[in-house]
Amino acid sequence: MTIQEKMHSGTIYYPGDPDLLREQQACLEKLYDFNQTRPGESEKREALLREMFAEIGEGCYIEPPFHANFAGRHVHFGRDVYANFNLTLVDDTHIYVGDCTMFGPNVVVATAGHPLLPELREEGYQFNIPVRIGKNCWLGAGVIVLPGVTIGDNTVVGAGSVVTKDLPANVVAVGNPCRVLREIGERDREYYFKDRKIDYTAL
C-alpha cells in the first residue's frame, strides 16, 4: 500500500514521508498565493481555488485567510458554498460539503487524528477519516468538526460547538459535545431570530 493509499484508507501511517511532504509543499505554495490576493482580485481567487480543490462548484467564496493541510486538494465543495475568514480544513483525506452550505468565522473541519497510545504519537503517526457535510447547512462561528463525522442536509450547528458524532438532517444542534437541540420546524417559518418575525413582503 502506498503512502497516499494509507492516507485515504483510515489506517495508521507516517505523515513525514519525504515524497508526501514534497507533494504537500507544492499544494501549500498555491494556498499562500491565494491568501496574498487583494480584495478586488476575485477572478484570481476563483482560478486558484479551482487549481487547489479536488472539486469546487460555481459561486463558492472563501474569505482569506484560509488554512488547509493540503490546500483543498482533498476537498469537494458543491455550488454556492460560503466560508468566512479563518476556515481551517485539515484535509489529509476527503472532506465533502454540499451546495449552499455556510461556514462562520474560525470553523475547523478535521479529518486527521492521532493514536491514543503515547509511543505511537511519539513517532508521529496519524490516521485520517473523511468528513461529510450536507447541503444548505450552517456552521456557526468557532465550530469544530472531528474526523469521521457526517452532518445531514439543512442542519444548523451553533457557534462554538464541537461535533464529535453524526448529526441528522433538519435539526439545530449545539454544545460540547454537540447534541441535537430541536428539529427545524414551523416556528422557523415565522421567526428568524428569537421573537423577530420574517417579513416575507420585504424579501
Backbone as CSV, one residue per row, in Angstrom:
resi,resn,N_x,N_y,N_z,CA_x,CA_y,CA_z,C_x,C_y,C_z
1,MET,0.846,-1.194,0.000,0.000,0.000,0.000,0.882,1.244,0.000
2,THR,0.626,2.166,-0.931,1.416,3.398,-0.997,1.035,4.336,0.145
3,ILE,1.876,5.338,0.364,1.592,6.304,1.423,0.291,7.050,1.139
4,GLN,0.018,7.345,-0.132,-1.225,8.025,-0.496,-2.435,7.128,-0.227
5,GLU,-2.295,5.842,-0.506,-3.389,4.903,-0.221,-3.646,4.802,1.270
6,LYS,-2.587,4.804,2.064,-2.747,4.756,3.526,-3.470,6.003,4.033
7,MET,-3.152,7.154,3.435,-3.791,8.406,3.854,-5.306,8.327,3.777
8,HIS,-5.815,7.644,2.765,-7.252,7.642,2.496,-7.940,6.328,2.897
9,SER,-7.231,5.474,3.621,-7.802,4.173,3.996,-8.210,4.097,5.463
10,GLY,-7.867,5.128,6.238,-8.185,5.103,7.660,-7.163,4.366,8.507
11,THR,-6.097,3.870,7.891,-5.063,3.157,8.640,-4.028,4.136,9.176
12,ILE,-3.254,3.671,10.142,-2.187,4.493,10.707,-1.034,4.581,9.706
13,TYR,-0.499,5.775,9.543,0.622,5.977,8.625,1.513,7.085,9.161
14,TYR,2.662,7.253,8.518,3.630,8.272,8.928,3.563,9.453,7.968
15,PRO,3.067,10.611,8.420,2.887,11.753,7.516,4.175,12.479,7.155
16,GLY,5.280,12.088,7.764,6.554,12.733,7.461,7.299,12.109,6.306
17,ASP,6.645,11.239,5.546,7.256,10.635,4.369,7.761,11.734,3.433
18,PRO,9.023,11.670,2.985,9.599,12.761,2.175,8.821,13.054,0.892
19,ASP,8.374,12.022,0.193,7.610,12.250,-1.040,6.296,12.961,-0.747
20,LEU,5.643,12.570,0.352,4.377,13.188,0.735,4.585,14.655,1.117
21,LEU,5.684,14.931,1.810,5.967,16.311,2.205,6.227,17.201,0.996
22,ARG,6.887,16.661,-0.024,7.103,17.445,-1.250,5.777,17.745,-1.949
23,GLU,4.909,16.751,-1.969,3.588,16.933,-2.571,2.792,17.982,-1.802
24,GLN,2.872,17.911,-0.481,2.144,18.867,0.355,2.679,20.280,0.173
25,GLN,3.982,20.422,0.077,4.565,21.755,-0.068,4.108,22.418,-1.357
26,ALA,4.006,21.653,-2.432,3.528,22.215,-3.700,2.108,22.747,-3.567
27,CYS,1.282,22.030,-2.810,-0.091,22.496,-2.560,-0.081,23.782,-1.741
28,LEU,0.767,23.825,-0.730,0.789,24.972,0.166,1.310,26.231,-0.508
29,GLU,2.116,26.082,-1.554,2.559,27.253,-2.315,1.357,27.951,-2.949
30,LYS,0.415,27.174,-3.472,-0.788,27.764,-4.069,-1.669,28.403,-2.995
31,LEU,-1.751,27.748,-1.836,-2.533,28.311,-0.740,-1.957,29.660,-0.303
32,TYR,-0.642,29.739,-0.259,-0.001,31.006,0.079,-0.399,32.088,-0.922
33,ASP,-0.364,31.733,-2.202,-0.751,32.706,-3.231,-2.192,33.163,-3.045
34,PHE,-3.075,32.231,-2.727,-4.479,32.592,-2.514,-4.614,33.592,-1.363
35,ASN,-3.927,33.332,-0.281,-4.054,34.196,0.899,-3.396,35.555,0.722
36,GLN,-2.567,35.709,-0.308,-1.932,37.011,-0.583,-2.717,37.842,-1.586
37,THR,-3.840,37.320,-2.086,-4.606,38.087,-3.063,-5.246,39.309,-2.416
38,ARG,-5.471,40.324,-3.240,-6.127,41.540,-2.781,-7.646,41.367,-2.868
39,PRO,-8.408,42.166,-2.113,-9.865,42.013,-2.109,-10.515,42.118,-3.486
40,GLY,-9.924,42.904,-4.372,-10.516,43.077,-5.691,-10.146,42.004,-6.702
41,GLU,-9.323,41.048,-6.315,-8.838,40.040,-7.253,-9.699,38.771,-7.211
42,SER,-10.996,38.946,-7.392,-11.924,37.820,-7.262,-11.685,36.753,-8.326
43,GLU,-11.369,37.165,-9.544,-11.134,36.183,-10.605,-9.893,35.353,-10.321
44,LYS,-8.855,35.982,-9.800,-7.636,35.257,-9.442,-7.918,34.257,-8.322
45,ARG,-8.703,34.676,-7.340,-9.065,33.769,-6.249,-9.823,32.559,-6.770
46,GLU,-10.787,32.798,-7.628,-11.583,31.696,-8.182,-10.704,30.723,-8.960
47,ALA,-9.773,31.259,-9.738,-8.889,30.400,-10.523,-7.997,29.554,-9.625
48,LEU,-7.480,30.154,-8.565,-6.633,29.406,-7.637,-7.423,28.312,-6.921
49,LEU,-8.646,28.611,-6.515,-9.456,27.599,-5.841,-9.728,26.417,-6.769
50,ARG,-9.947,26.688,-8.047,-10.168,25.594,-8.999,-8.920,24.722,-9.133
51,GLU,-7.742,25.333,-9.023,-6.497,24.565,-9.061,-6.281,23.787,-7.765
52,MET,-6.650,24.386,-6.644,-6.335,23.828,-5.334,-7.257,22.679,-4.922
53,PHE,-8.554,22.820,-5.229,-9.549,21.889,-4.700,-9.698,20.659,-5.595
54,ALA,-10.104,19.553,-4.972,-10.456,18.356,-5.739,-11.667,18.648,-6.620
55,GLU,-12.670,19.312,-6.040,-13.874,19.745,-6.762,-14.378,21.015,-6.106
56,ILE,-14.820,21.965,-6.914,-15.441,23.170,-6.365,-16.455,23.690,-7.370
57,GLY,-17.687,23.871,-6.902,-18.769,24.284,-7.779,-18.775,25.783,-8.037
58,GLU,-19.729,26.203,-8.851,-19.874,27.620,-9.179,-20.343,28.410,-7.955
59,GLY,-19.903,29.652,-7.894,-20.413,30.572,-6.882,-19.856,30.379,-5.487
60,CYS,-18.786,29.620,-5.320,-18.201,29.435,-3.987,-17.322,30.634,-3.626
61,TYR,-17.300,30.962,-2.345,-16.498,32.096,-1.880,-15.854,31.730,-0.557
62,ILE,-14.541,31.910,-0.479,-13.793,31.695,0.758,-13.056,32.981,1.082
63,GLU,-13.327,33.518,2.237,-12.686,34.758,2.686,-11.305,34.433,3.248
64,PRO,-10.234,34.995,2.684,-8.919,34.785,3.288,-8.833,35.446,4.669
65,PRO,-7.985,34.925,5.565,-7.103,33.788,5.338,-7.836,32.450,5.441
66,PHE,-7.395,31.537,4.591,-7.909,30.175,4.546,-6.751,29.231,4.841
67,HIS,-6.998,28.211,5.644,-5.943,27.284,6.046,-6.355,25.860,5.697
68,ALA,-5.443,25.095,5.138,-5.722,23.697,4.823,-4.409,22.941,4.694
69,ASN,-4.348,21.745,5.256,-3.107,20.967,5.242,-2.608,20.699,3.829
70,PHE,-3.558,20.434,2.913,-3.203,20.179,1.524,-3.870,21.186,0.581
71,ALA,-4.183,22.379,1.119,-4.694,23.499,0.314,-5.996,23.177,-0.404
72,GLY,-6.751,22.188,0.104,-8.009,21.831,-0.529,-7.905,20.677,-1.513
73,ARG,-6.756,20.080,-1.622,-6.559,19.010,-2.620,-7.536,17.850,-2.444
74,HIS,-7.973,17.618,-1.208,-8.895,16.517,-0.922,-10.275,17.027,-0.504
75,VAL,-10.603,18.255,-0.935,-11.868,18.885,-0.543,-12.801,18.951,-1.752
76,HIS,-14.067,18.618,-1.513,-15.087,18.588,-2.565,-16.224,19.527,-2.146
77,PHE,-16.316,20.685,-2.768,-17.373,21.652,-2.486,-18.422,21.592,-3.598
78,GLY,-19.688,21.662,-3.201,-20.754,21.864,-4.170,-20.772,23.311,-4.635
79,ARG,-21.932,23.776,-5.085,-22.030,25.160,-5.566,-22.432,26.090,-4.424
80,ASP,-22.063,27.365,-4.554,-22.503,28.426,-3.635,-22.170,28.152,-2.183
81,VAL,-21.036,27.531,-1.928,-20.546,27.366,-0.556,-19.863,28.666,-0.136
82,TYR,-20.167,29.120,1.077,-19.584,30.360,1.595,-18.809,30.067,2.871
83,ALA,-17.597,30.613,2.967,-16.791,30.463,4.181,-16.251,31.822,4.595
84,ASN,-16.538,32.204,5.826,-15.996,33.431,6.393,-14.520,33.198,6.740
85,PHE,-13.851,34.234,7.282,-12.404,34.161,7.459,-11.974,33.069,8.451
86,ASN,-10.749,32.596,8.229,-10.098,31.601,9.087,-10.744,30.226,9.043
87,LEU,-11.330,29.861,7.910,-11.748,28.474,7.751,-10.498,27.599,7.735
88,THR,-10.508,26.539,8.559,-9.403,25.583,8.602,-9.918,24.213,8.214
89,LEU,-9.400,23.668,7.117,-9.760,22.333,6.653,-8.533,21.437,6.780
90,VAL,-8.576,20.529,7.727,-7.481,19.568,7.894,-7.750,18.438,6.909
91,ASP,-7.360,18.690,5.664,-7.788,17.855,4.542,-6.747,16.789,4.181
92,ASP,-6.267,16.069,5.169,-5.348,14.971,4.892,-6.057,13.816,4.193
93,THR,-7.382,13.750,4.330,-8.210,12.924,3.466,-9.439,13.735,3.087
94,HIS,-10.443,13.084,2.522,-11.504,13.807,1.825,-12.520,14.473,2.757
95,ILE,-12.902,15.690,2.371,-13.970,16.459,3.015,-14.986,16.786,1.931
96,TYR,-16.244,16.445,2.178,-17.323,16.679,1.211,-18.305,17.692,1.802
97,VAL,-18.619,18.738,1.051,-19.525,19.795,1.504,-20.564,20.036,0.415
98,GLY,-21.841,19.989,0.785,-22.925,20.140,-0.177,-23.201,21.577,-0.569
99,ASP,-24.062,21.741,-1.561,-24.437,23.051,-2.083,-24.969,23.968,-0.985
100,CYS,-24.630,25.255,-1.100,-25.242,26.332,-0.294,-24.947,26.232,1.199
101,THR,-23.943,25.489,1.576,-23.554,25.431,2.988,-22.717,26.652,3.338
102,MET,-22.865,27.120,4.591,-22.147,28.305,5.059,-21.305,27.971,6.290
103,PHE,-20.091,28.529,6.323,-19.193,28.402,7.463,-18.978,29.780,8.077
104,GLY,-19.222,29.915,9.374,-18.907,31.145,10.075,-17.404,31.288,10.268
105,PRO,-16.983,32.400,10.891,-15.551,32.595,11.135,-14.968,31.508,12.035
106,ASN,-13.720,31.154,11.773,-12.931,30.285,12.653,-13.476,28.864,12.793
107,VAL,-14.123,28.370,11.753,-14.582,26.975,11.755,-13.409,26.057,11.422
108,VAL,-13.357,24.899,12.101,-12.338,23.877,11.844,-13.033,22.579,11.468
109,VAL,-12.649,22.005,10.328,-13.114,20.677,9.925,-11.884,19.788,9.828
110,ALA,-11.789,18.799,10.701,-10.577,17.984,10.812,-10.839,16.544,10.397
111,THR,-10.008,16.029,9.499,-10.077,14.608,9.149,-8.985,13.800,9.837
112,ALA,-7.965,14.455,10.344,-6.798,13.760,10.882,-6.894,13.571,12.390
113,GLY,-6.418,12.425,12.839,-6.317,12.141,14.266,-5.016,11.414,14.556
114,HIS,-4.741,11.222,15.831,-3.507,10.555,16.244,-3.842,9.466,17.255
115,PRO,-3.081,8.369,17.253,-3.367,7.286,18.197,-3.275,7.755,19.648
116,LEU,-4.075,7.152,20.508,-4.010,7.479,21.930,-2.759,6.911,22.578
117,LEU,-2.213,5.831,22.022,-1.031,5.218,22.591,0.156,6.171,22.482
118,PRO,0.762,6.568,23.616,1.824,7.576,23.588,2.999,7.200,22.699
119,GLU,3.356,5.922,22.680,4.516,5.500,21.902,4.319,5.753,20.403
120,LEU,3.081,5.573,19.914,2.817,5.828,18.506,2.792,7.318,18.199
121,ARG,2.219,8.102,19.113,2.220,9.554,18.902,3.638,10.102,18.912
122,GLU,4.486,9.536,19.771,5.871,9.990,19.858,6.596,9.800,18.526
123,GLU,6.185,8.792,17.772,6.788,8.526,16.468,6.130,9.331,15.346
124,GLY,5.079,10.076,15.682,4.460,10.973,14.718,3.391,10.360,13.840
125,TYR,2.863,9.191,14.227,1.866,8.531,13.389,0.512,9.220,13.470
126,GLN,-0.279,9.080,12.408,-1.642,9.611,12.393,-2.537,8.724,11.534
127,PHE,-3.835,9.044,11.559,-4.817,8.386,10.703,-5.801,9.446,10.245
128,ASN,-6.515,9.175,9.155,-7.459,10.137,8.593,-8.790,9.451,8.302
129,ILE,-9.890,10.114,8.674,-11.237,9.615,8.401,-12.023,10.737,7.723
130,PRO,-12.696,10.474,6.597,-13.403,11.530,5.861,-14.524,12.190,6.672
131,VAL,-14.834,13.432,6.309,-15.951,14.187,6.889,-16.916,14.537,5.765
132,ARG,-18.215,14.433,6.073,-19.252,14.759,5.083,-20.241,15.750,5.697
133,ILE,-20.425,16.877,5.031,-21.358,17.914,5.471,-22.364,18.111,4.344
134,GLY,-23.646,18.075,4.673,-24.696,18.076,3.662,-24.947,19.422,3.015
135,LYS,-26.037,19.486,2.282,-26.447,20.697,1.580,-27.119,21.677,2.541
136,ASN,-26.917,22.967,2.284,-27.648,24.035,2.963,-27.490,23.997,4.473
137,CYS,-26.316,23.586,4.945,-26.019,23.615,6.378,-25.431,24.973,6.749
138,TRP,-25.490,25.286,8.026,-24.847,26.488,8.550,-24.074,26.091,9.791
139,LEU,-22.756,26.248,9.741,-21.897,26.008,10.893,-21.471,27.358,11.442
140,GLY,-21.907,27.664,12.658,-21.652,28.965,13.252,-20.194,29.171,13.623
141,ALA,-19.892,30.387,14.077,-18.513,30.761,14.381,-17.890,29.809,15.392
142,GLY,-16.666,29.392,15.100,-15.902,28.601,16.043,-16.295,27.144,16.157
143,VAL,-17.116,26.635,15.259,-17.486,25.218,15.289,-16.271,24.361,14.936
144,ILE,-16.147,23.221,15.610,-15.106,22.240,15.319,-15.789,20.923,14.964
145,VAL,-15.434,20.372,13.817,-15.978,19.090,13.358,-14.832,18.082,13.351
146,LEU,-15.017,16.961,14.045,-13.949,15.981,14.214,-13.992,14.891,13.141
147,PRO,-12.908,14.120,13.010,-12.818,13.109,11.949,-13.977,12.117,11.958
148,GLY,-14.428,11.768,10.754,-15.442,10.736,10.594,-16.879,11.191,10.727
149,VAL,-17.106,12.471,11.014,-18.457,12.984,11.259,-19.204,13.192,9.940
150,THR,-20.509,12.902,9.970,-21.421,13.242,8.884,-22.514,14.160,9.435
151,ILE,-22.781,15.272,8.742,-23.827,16.220,9.131,-24.863,16.243,8.017
152,GLY,-26.132,16.037,8.371,-27.198,15.951,7.381,-27.589,17.288,6.783
153,ASP,-28.336,17.237,5.690,-28.779,18.433,4.976,-29.566,19.377,5.878
154,ASN,-29.387,20.678,5.657,-30.175,21.751,6.291,-29.905,21.939,7.782
155,THR,-28.974,21.223,8.336,-28.722,21.304,9.773,-27.910,22.545,10.128
156,VAL,-28.259,23.151,11.272,-27.563,24.315,11.809,-26.793,23.879,13.052
157,VAL,-25.492,24.185,13.094,-24.651,23.869,14.246,-24.284,25.180,14.927
158,GLY,-24.666,25.314,16.194,-24.477,26.560,16.922,-23.023,26.912,17.154
159,ALA,-22.763,28.200,17.287,-21.405,28.711,17.463,-20.708,28.031,18.635
160,GLY,-19.438,27.703,18.432,-18.620,27.130,19.488,-18.825,25.653,19.736
161,SER,-19.671,25.003,18.967,-19.944,23.582,19.185,-18.771,22.727,18.726
162,VAL,-18.633,21.562,19.389,-17.636,20.570,18.995,-18.388,19.321,18.572
163,VAL,-18.364,19.032,17.267,-19.169,17.944,16.704,-18.331,16.675,16.708
164,THR,-18.664,15.757,17.613,-17.911,14.521,17.767,-18.617,13.322,17.155
165,LYS,-19.934,13.457,16.896,-20.726,12.352,16.343,-21.621,12.873,15.223
166,ASP,-22.146,11.957,14.419,-23.013,12.327,13.307,-24.231,13.121,13.780
167,LEU,-24.675,14.056,12.930,-25.895,14.822,13.187,-26.873,14.560,12.049
168,PRO,-28.164,14.398,12.364,-29.154,14.154,11.306,-29.467,15.424,10.533
169,ALA,-30.287,15.281,9.514,-30.731,16.422,8.723,-31.803,17.215,9.464
170,ASN,-31.923,18.501,9.123,-33.050,19.352,9.542,-33.155,19.547,11.049
171,VAL,-31.993,19.744,11.712,-32.014,19.996,13.150,-31.127,21.191,13.488
172,VAL,-31.351,21.722,14.693,-30.429,22.667,15.316,-29.666,21.888,16.374
173,ALA,-28.338,21.944,16.339,-27.505,21.195,17.275,-26.475,22.141,17.888
174,VAL,-26.236,21.989,19.188,-25.326,22.895,19.891,-24.557,22.138,20.967
175,GLY,-23.459,22.746,21.420,-22.796,22.274,22.622,-21.483,21.547,22.398
176,ASN,-20.866,21.201,23.519,-19.613,20.462,23.543,-19.695,19.357,24.598
177,PRO,-19.908,18.103,24.145,-20.041,17.666,22.758,-21.387,18.100,22.173
178,CYS,-21.427,18.277,20.857,-22.613,18.790,20.180,-23.750,17.775,20.223
179,ARG,-24.949,18.255,20.603,-26.145,17.413,20.656,-27.300,18.124,19.961
180,VAL,-28.245,17.332,19.478,-29.424,17.900,18.827,-30.256,18.646,19.854
181,LEU,-30.546,19.917,19.580,-31.390,20.729,20.452,-32.854,20.571,20.077
182,ARG,-33.128,20.648,18.773,-34.507,20.519,18.300,-34.509,20.373,16.788
183,GLU,-35.658,19.995,16.252,-35.830,19.974,14.809,-36.151,21.378,14.302
184,ILE,-35.795,21.652,13.060,-36.213,22.887,12.404,-37.663,22.691,11.977
185,GLY,-38.568,23.604,12.422,-39.995,23.364,12.218,-40.784,24.591,11.810
186,GLU,-42.061,24.540,12.114,-42.999,25.578,11.668,-42.675,26.947,12.247
187,ARG,-42.238,27.003,13.504,-41.934,28.304,14.100,-40.839,29.032,13.329
188,ASP,-39.934,28.258,12.738,-38.834,28.861,11.988,-39.304,29.479,10.677
189,ARG,-40.530,29.143,10.245,-41.105,29.805,9.075,-41.616,31.201,9.420
190,GLU,-41.828,31.449,10.715,-42.384,32.738,11.156,-41.331,33.643,11.780
191,TYR,-40.373,33.059,12.508,-39.369,33.846,13.221,-37.968,33.478,12.731
192,TYR,-37.138,34.500,12.475,-35.774,34.238,12.022,-34.758,34.337,13.148
193,PHE,-35.102,35.059,14.247,-34.189,35.201,15.385,-34.989,35.586,16.612
194,LYS,-35.024,34.698,17.587,-35.783,34.926,18.817,-37.215,35.341,18.480
195,ASP,-37.632,36.583,18.848,-39.011,36.996,18.585,-39.132,37.899,17.360
196,ARG,-38.131,37.890,16.509,-38.144,38.730,15.304,-38.800,37.975,14.159
197,LYS,-39.904,38.537,13.645,-40.679,37.863,12.603,-40.102,38.103,11.217
198,ILE,-40.271,37.123,10.352,-39.851,37.239,8.962,-40.903,38.060,8.210
199,ASP,-40.451,39.110,7.564,-41.329,39.913,6.715,-41.136,39.443,5.267
200,TYR,-41.967,38.520,4.836,-41.785,37.936,3.508,-41.998,38.958,2.392
201,THR,-42.776,40.022,2.690,-43.024,41.041,1.657,-41.763,41.855,1.360
202,ALA,-40.820,41.851,2.289,-39.597,42.627,2.098,-38.469,41.811,1.488
203,LEU,-38.689,40.534,1.304,-37.603,39.662,0.796,-37.594,39.644,-0.732
